Amino acid sequence: MKFIETNIPDVKIIEPAVFGDDRGFFMETFRTELFNQHCGERVFVQENHSKSSNGILRGLHYQTENTQGKLVRVTSGEVFDVAVDMRSDSKTFGKWVGVILSAENKRQLWVPEGFAHGFFVTSDSAEFVYKCTDIYNPSAEVSIKWDDPSLAINWPLENHKNPLLSEKDELGLAFSNAPTLTGF
């Protein structure tokens, strides 16, 4: 596995070694020892799997309690995946990283605790799998507006068409009004 630096040092792209032939392929998607060496020691307590259609944007989400680190990957289709630094004491506070994750490139993204996370489906549909370092706590969840101008995320929207959002994400907070996180 390769651990690739991004412009935010704590966010990592993880690229597996894929061994394939005419029968299919094999890849190791996670090994505790390697992950801890490159990303810091974590224990994952929950794993989730979602499916979304083309044009759906989920996020930008984070929790103020039970703050979750997420190791994310796509098992079918393709997404543009984004992590936004919400740690007010960080040099990269308010900065974002965006990467294409797909079943084809088999990359993963490590989104540490203290980051908001979201993704936009660029294929017909996508299945998204992610391990979390803490449990989902809906009472502590925050949603930031996907198109907040102070973040200026360069989402790959087709023909500048707005994405499909949940009601929760339609009502997302401006970045300037969102609670910040410390101590990470």
Buried (B, 14 or more C-beta within 10 A) or exposed (E): BEBEEBEBEBBBBBBBEEEEEEEEEEEEBBEEEEBEEBBEEBEBEBEEEEEBEBBBBBBBBBBBEBBBBBBBBBBBBBBBBBBBBBBEEBEBBBBBBBBBBBBEBBBBBBBBBBBBBBBBBBBEEBBBBBBBBBEEEEEEBBBBBBBBEEBEBEBEBEEEEEBBBEEEBEEBBEBEEBEBBEEB
